[in-house]
Amino acid sequence: MNIETVWNNVLKNEGEIFHQIKGKEFSYTVSNSGNSICLSTTNQTISKSLLAQAVDLMPFNNTAPLQHLRAPSYLFAVLTDSRIV
């Protein structure tokens, strides 16, 4: 999976409901710059470059490989969703 395909799918699914590994729901909006997403349940953002770092670690079965990155549970939720990958 490459970051451009993932990012295009992220853009297409703005506002949709996603689920963290423990079931907590969230959505996101694309920032005004178009290079990051703003999470609905925290004031953290996920940049396209951060998402690319996580894509390079795929596949993963839990958040452990993502713990060194910001917002690992959100990254996991987005990158394991069938709408995105």
DSSP file (Angstrom, degrees, kcal/mol; ACC not computed):
  #  RESIDUE AA STRUCTURE BP1 BP2  ACC     N-H-->O    O-->H-N    N-H-->O    O-->H-N    TCO  KAPPA ALPHA  PHI   PSI    X-CA   Y-CA   Z-CA
    1    1 A M              0   0    0      0, 0.0     2,-0.3     0, 0.0    57,-0.1   0.000 360.0 360.0 360.0 134.1    0.0    0.0    0.0
    2    2 A N     >  -     0   0    0      1,-0.1     4,-2.2    54,-0.0     3,-0.3  -0.735 360.0-116.6-107.8 159.7    1.4    3.4   -0.9
    3    3 A I  H  > S+     0   0    0     -2,-0.3     4,-3.3     1,-0.2     5,-0.2   0.818 110.6  58.0 -65.0 -32.6    0.8    6.7    0.9
    4    4 A E  H  > S+     0   0    0      2,-0.2     4,-2.3     1,-0.2    -1,-0.2   0.918 109.3  44.6 -66.7 -41.3   -0.9    8.4   -2.1
    5    5 A T  H  > S+     0   0    0     -3,-0.3     4,-1.9     2,-0.2    -2,-0.2   0.935 116.6  46.8 -64.3 -46.7   -3.6    5.7   -2.3
    6    6 A V  H  X S+     0   0    0     -4,-2.2     4,-2.4     1,-0.2    -2,-0.2   0.940 112.5  49.4 -60.1 -48.2   -4.0    5.8    1.5
    7    7 A W  H  X S+     0   0    0     -4,-3.3     4,-2.6     1,-0.2    -1,-0.2   0.896 108.7  52.4 -62.9 -41.3   -4.2    9.6    1.6
    8    8 A N  H  X S+     0   0    0     -4,-2.3     4,-1.9    -5,-0.2    -1,-0.2   0.898 111.4  47.6 -60.6 -39.6   -6.8    9.7   -1.2
    9    9 A N  H  X S+     0   0    0     -4,-1.9     4,-1.3    75,-0.2    -2,-0.2   0.864 109.1  53.8 -69.0 -35.6   -8.9    7.2    0.7
   10   10 A V  H  < S+     0   0    0     -4,-2.4     3,-0.5     1,-0.2    -2,-0.2   0.937 109.5  48.4 -60.9 -46.5   -8.5    9.3    3.9
   11   11 A L  H >< S+     0   0    0     -4,-2.6     3,-1.1     1,-0.2    -2,-0.2   0.892 109.4  52.7 -61.6 -40.4   -9.7   12.4    2.0
   12   12 A K  H 3< S+     0   0    0     -4,-1.9    -1,-0.2     1,-0.2    -2,-0.2   0.759 109.9  49.3 -66.2 -25.8  -12.8   10.5    0.6
   13   13 A N  T >< S+     0   0    0     -4,-1.3     3,-2.0    -3,-0.5    -1,-0.2   0.167  74.6 144.1-105.6  18.0  -13.8    9.3    4.1
   14   14 A E  T <  S+     0   0    0     -3,-1.1    15,-0.2     1,-0.3     3,-0.1  -0.329  73.2  17.7 -54.8 132.9  -13.6   12.7    5.9
   15   15 A G  T 3  S+     0   0    0     13,-2.1    -1,-0.3     1,-0.3    14,-0.1   0.286  94.9 127.4  87.3 -10.7  -16.4   12.9    8.5
   16   16 A E    <   -     0   0    0     -3,-2.0     2,-0.4    12,-0.1    12,-0.4  -0.374  66.0-103.3 -75.4 158.9  -17.1    9.1    8.6
   17   17 A I        -     0   0    0     10,-0.1     2,-0.3    -3,-0.1    10,-0.2  -0.699  39.5-178.2 -86.4 131.8  -17.1    7.2   11.9
   18   18 A F  E     -A   26   0A   0      8,-3.2     8,-1.9    -2,-0.4     2,-0.4  -0.809  17.0-134.6-120.4 164.8  -14.0    5.1   12.7
   19   19 A H  E     -A   25   0A   0     -2,-0.3     6,-0.2     6,-0.2     5,-0.1  -0.984   9.0-137.1-128.9 128.2  -13.4    2.9   15.8
   20   20 A Q    >   -     0   0    0      4,-2.8     3,-2.5    -2,-0.4    54,-0.1  -0.254  44.2 -91.0 -69.8 169.3  -10.3    2.7   17.9
   21   21 A I  T 3  S+     0   0    0      1,-0.3    -1,-0.1    52,-0.3    53,-0.0   0.787 129.5  47.2 -57.1 -31.0   -9.1   -0.8   18.9
   22   22 A K  T 3  S-     0   0    0      2,-0.1    -1,-0.3     0, 0.0    -2,-0.0   0.307 125.7 -98.8 -95.5   9.2  -11.1   -0.7   22.2
   23   23 A G    <   +     0   0    0     -3,-2.5     2,-0.2     1,-0.3    -2,-0.1   0.321  69.9 148.7  99.3  -8.0  -14.2    0.5   20.3
   24   24 A K        -     0   0    0     -5,-0.1    -4,-2.8     1,-0.1    -1,-0.3  -0.420  42.1-132.5 -64.5 130.3  -14.2    4.3   21.0
   25   25 A E  E     +A   19   0A   0     -6,-0.2     2,-0.3    -2,-0.2    -6,-0.2  -0.551  34.8 156.7 -84.4 147.3  -15.7    6.2   18.0
   26   26 A F  E     -A   18   0A   0     -8,-1.9    -8,-3.2    -2,-0.2     2,-0.3  -0.970  19.7-162.4-156.0 165.4  -14.1    9.2   16.3
   27   27 A S        -     0   0    0     -2,-0.3    13,-2.6   -10,-0.2     2,-0.3  -0.801  12.9-145.0-135.7-178.4  -14.2   11.0   13.0
   28   28 A Y  E     -B   39   0B   0    -12,-0.4   -13,-2.1    -2,-0.3     2,-0.3  -0.986   4.2-147.5-148.7 158.6  -11.8   13.5   11.4
   29   29 A T  E     -B   38   0B   0      9,-2.0     9,-3.4    -2,-0.3     2,-0.4  -0.933  30.2-111.2-122.0 151.8  -11.8   16.5    9.2
   30   30 A V  E     -B   37   0B   0     -2,-0.3     7,-0.2     7,-0.2    -2,-0.0  -0.666  39.0-115.5 -81.1 134.8   -9.1   17.5    6.7
   31   31 A S    >   -     0   0    0      5,-3.0     3,-1.1    -2,-0.4     5,-0.1  -0.166  26.2-104.8 -65.5 163.7   -7.2   20.6    7.8
   32   32 A N  T 3  S+     0   0    0      1,-0.3    -1,-0.1     2,-0.1    -2,-0.1   0.828 122.7  55.4 -58.8 -33.6   -7.4   23.8    5.8
   33   33 A S  T 3  S-     0   0    0      1,-0.1    -1,-0.3     3,-0.0    -2,-0.0   0.726 103.7-134.2 -73.0 -20.3   -3.9   23.1    4.4
   34   34 A G  S <  S+     0   0    0     -3,-1.1    -2,-0.1     2,-0.2    -1,-0.1   0.556  82.1  98.0  79.1   7.8   -5.0   19.7    3.2
   35   35 A N  S    S+     0   0    0      1,-0.1    13,-2.6    12,-0.0    14,-0.3   0.303  82.3  29.7-111.9   8.0   -1.9   18.0    4.6
   36   36 A S  E     - C   0  47B   0     11,-0.3    -5,-3.0    -5,-0.1     2,-0.4  -0.982  68.4-124.9-156.6 164.8   -3.3   16.7    7.9
   37   37 A I  E     -BC  30  46B   0      9,-2.6     9,-2.3    -2,-0.3     2,-0.6  -0.931  17.5-140.4-116.6 143.9   -6.5   15.4    9.5
   38   38 A C  E     -BC  29  45B   0     -9,-3.4    -9,-2.0    -2,-0.4     7,-0.2  -0.903  21.3-133.4-105.0 122.0   -7.9   16.8   12.7
   39   39 A L  E >   -B   28   0B   0      5,-1.8     3,-0.5    -2,-0.6   -11,-0.2  -0.496   3.1-141.9 -80.1 142.8   -9.3   14.2   15.1
   40   40 A S  T 3  S+     0   0    0    -13,-2.6    -1,-0.1     1,-0.2   -12,-0.1   0.740  95.5  44.6 -77.6 -24.0  -12.8   14.8   16.6
   41   41 A T  T 3  S+     0   0    0    -14,-0.3     2,-0.3     3,-0.1    -1,-0.2   0.327 119.8  26.9-107.9   8.1  -12.1   13.3   20.1
   42   42 A T  S <  S-     0   0    0     -3,-0.5    -3,-0.1     2,-0.2    -1,-0.0  -0.965  77.7-115.1-155.9 163.3   -8.7   14.9   20.8
   43   43 A N  S    S+     0   0    0     -2,-0.3     2,-0.2    -5,-0.1    -3,-0.1   0.210  79.3 113.4 -91.4  19.7   -6.9   18.1   19.7
   44   44 A Q        -     0   0    0     -6,-0.0    -5,-1.8    -5,-0.0     2,-0.3  -0.567  51.8-154.6 -85.0 153.1   -4.2   16.0   18.0
   45   45 A T  E     -C   38   0B   0     -2,-0.2     2,-0.5    -7,-0.2    -7,-0.2  -0.886   8.0-142.5-121.7 158.0   -3.7   16.0   14.3
   46   46 A I  E     -C   37   0B   0     -9,-2.3    -9,-2.6    -2,-0.3     2,-0.1  -0.978  19.4-150.0-121.1 117.1   -2.2   13.4   12.0
   47   47 A S  E  >  -C   36   0B   0     -2,-0.5     4,-2.3   -11,-0.3   -11,-0.3  -0.416  25.7-114.2 -81.8 160.8   -0.2   14.7    9.2
   48   48 A K  H  > S+     0   0    0    -13,-2.6     4,-2.2     1,-0.2     5,-0.1   0.885 119.1  53.3 -59.5 -38.6    0.2   13.0    5.8
   49   49 A S  H  > S+     0   0    0    -14,-0.3     4,-1.8     2,-0.2    -1,-0.2   0.870 107.6  49.9 -67.9 -35.9    3.9   12.4    6.6
   50   50 A L  H  > S+     0   0    0      2,-0.2     4,-1.9     1,-0.2    -1,-0.2   0.913 110.2  50.7 -66.2 -41.9    3.0   10.8    9.9
   51   51 A L  H  X S+     0   0    0     -4,-2.3     4,-2.5     1,-0.2    -2,-0.2   0.892 107.2  54.8 -60.7 -40.0    0.5    8.5    8.2
   52   52 A A  H  X S+     0   0    0     -4,-2.2     4,-1.9     1,-0.2    -1,-0.2   0.887 105.2  52.7 -61.8 -39.8    3.3    7.7    5.7
   53   53 A Q  H  < S+     0   0    0     -4,-1.8     4,-0.5     1,-0.2    -1,-0.2   0.910 111.4  46.4 -61.3 -41.6    5.6    6.6    8.5
   54   54 A A  H >< S+     0   0    0     -4,-1.9     3,-1.2     1,-0.2     4,-0.4   0.880 107.5  56.4 -69.0 -38.4    2.8    4.3    9.8
   55   55 A V  H >< S+     0   0    0     -4,-2.5     3,-1.5     1,-0.3    -1,-0.2   0.882 100.6  59.6 -59.9 -38.0    2.1    2.9    6.4
   56   56 A D  T 3< S+     0   0    0     -4,-1.9    -1,-0.3     1,-0.3    -2,-0.2   0.717 103.1  53.1 -63.1 -20.3    5.8    1.9    6.1
   57   57 A L  T <  S+     0   0    0     -3,-1.2    -1,-0.3    -4,-0.5    -2,-0.2   0.514  93.2 157.2 -92.0  -6.9    5.2   -0.3    9.2
   58   58 A M    <   +     0   0    0     -3,-1.5     2,-0.1    -4,-0.4    -3,-0.0  -0.306  35.4  52.6 -68.5 150.9    2.3   -2.2    7.8
   59   59 A P        +     0   0    0      0, 0.0     2,-0.3     0, 0.0    21,-0.1   0.572  69.1 157.3 -85.4 158.1    0.9   -4.8    8.4
   60   60 A F        -     0   0    0     -2,-0.1     3,-0.1    16,-0.1    -2,-0.1  -0.987  35.0-157.0-142.8 152.2    0.3   -4.7   12.1
   61   61 A N  S    S+     0   0    0     -2,-0.3     2,-0.3     1,-0.0    -1,-0.1   0.532  80.0   7.0-104.9 -11.7   -2.2   -6.5   14.4
   62   62 A N  S    S-     0   0    0      0, 0.0     4,-0.1     0, 0.0    -1,-0.0  -0.867  87.5 -87.2-154.7-174.7   -2.2   -4.0   17.3
   63   63 A T  S >> S+     0   0    0     -2,-0.3     3,-1.8     1,-0.2     4,-0.5   0.543  94.6  98.1 -83.1  -6.1   -0.8   -0.6   18.2
   64   64 A A  G >4 S+     0   0    0      1,-0.3     3,-1.3     2,-0.2     4,-0.2   0.881  81.3  50.5 -53.1 -46.4    2.5   -1.9   19.5
   65   65 A P  G 34 S+     0   0    0      0, 0.0    -1,-0.3     0, 0.0     3,-0.2   0.672 112.9  49.4 -67.2 -12.1    4.5   -1.1   16.3
   66   66 A L  G X4 S+     0   0    0     -3,-1.8     3,-2.4     1,-0.1    -2,-0.2   0.414  76.3 103.8-103.8  -0.4    3.1    2.4   16.3
   67   67 A Q  T << S+     0   0    0     -3,-1.3    -1,-0.1    -4,-0.5    -3,-0.1   0.733  76.3  58.1 -60.9 -23.8    3.8    3.4   19.9
   68   68 A H  T 3  S+     0   0    0     -3,-0.2    -1,-0.3    -4,-0.2     2,-0.2   0.544  99.2  75.6 -82.6  -5.3    6.8    5.6   18.9
   69   69 A L  S <  S-     0   0    0     -3,-2.4     2,-0.1     1,-0.1     6,-0.1  -0.666  94.5 -94.0-102.5 159.9    4.5    7.7   16.7
   70   70 A R  S    S+     0   0    0     -2,-0.2     5,-0.1     1,-0.2    -1,-0.1  -0.467 103.8   6.6 -69.6 142.7    1.9   10.3   17.7
   71   71 A A  S >> S+     0   0    0     -2,-0.1     4,-2.6     3,-0.1     3,-0.5   0.891  72.5 175.4  55.5  51.8   -1.7    9.0   18.2
   72   72 A P  H 3> S+     0   0    0      0, 0.0     4,-2.6     0, 0.0     5,-0.2   0.856  74.8  52.4 -59.3 -37.2   -1.0    5.3   17.7
   73   73 A S  H 3> S+     0   0    0      2,-0.2     4,-1.9     1,-0.2   -52,-0.3   0.849 112.1  46.4 -69.8 -30.9   -4.5    4.2   18.4
   74   74 A Y  H <> S+     0   0    0     -3,-0.5     4,-2.5     2,-0.2     5,-0.2   0.898 111.7  50.8 -74.5 -41.8   -5.9    6.6   15.8
   75   75 A L  H  X S+     0   0    0     -4,-2.6     4,-2.8     1,-0.2    -2,-0.2   0.933 111.5  49.1 -57.8 -45.9   -3.3    5.6   13.3
   76   76 A F  H  X S+     0   0    0     -4,-2.6     4,-1.2    -5,-0.2    -2,-0.2   0.931 110.4  50.3 -59.1 -47.1   -4.2    1.9   13.9
   77   77 A A  H  < S+     0   0    0     -4,-1.9     4,-0.3     1,-0.2     3,-0.2   0.909 115.5  41.7 -60.4 -44.2   -7.9    2.6   13.5
   78   78 A V  H >< S+     0   0    0     -4,-2.5     3,-1.1     1,-0.2     6,-0.3   0.931 116.1  47.7 -69.5 -45.7   -7.5    4.5   10.2
   79   79 A L  H 3< S+     0   0    0     -4,-2.8    -1,-0.2     1,-0.3    -2,-0.2   0.534 112.2  48.2 -81.7  -5.0   -4.9    2.1    8.7
   80   80 A T  T 3< S+     0   0    0     -4,-1.2     2,-0.4    -3,-0.2    -1,-0.3   0.344  86.8 107.3-109.3   5.0   -6.8   -1.1    9.5
   81   81 A D  S X> S-     0   0    0     -3,-1.1     4,-2.2    -4,-0.3     3,-1.6  -0.673  70.9-135.9 -84.7 134.7  -10.1    0.1    8.2
   82   82 A S  T 34 S+     0   0    0     -2,-0.4    -1,-0.1     1,-0.3    -4,-0.0   0.707 102.6  63.0 -65.7 -19.3  -11.2   -1.4    4.9
   83   83 A R  T 34 S+     0   0    0      2,-0.1    -1,-0.3     1,-0.1   -71,-0.1   0.736 112.4  35.7 -74.5 -20.4  -12.3    2.0    3.6
   84   84 A I  T <4        0   0    0     -3,-1.6   -75,-0.2    -6,-0.3    -2,-0.2   0.840 360.0 360.0-100.9 -44.2   -8.7    3.2    3.8
   85   85 A V     <        0   0    0     -4,-2.2    -3,-0.2    -7,-0.2    -2,-0.1   0.382 360.0 360.0-117.2 360.0   -6.6    0.2    2.9
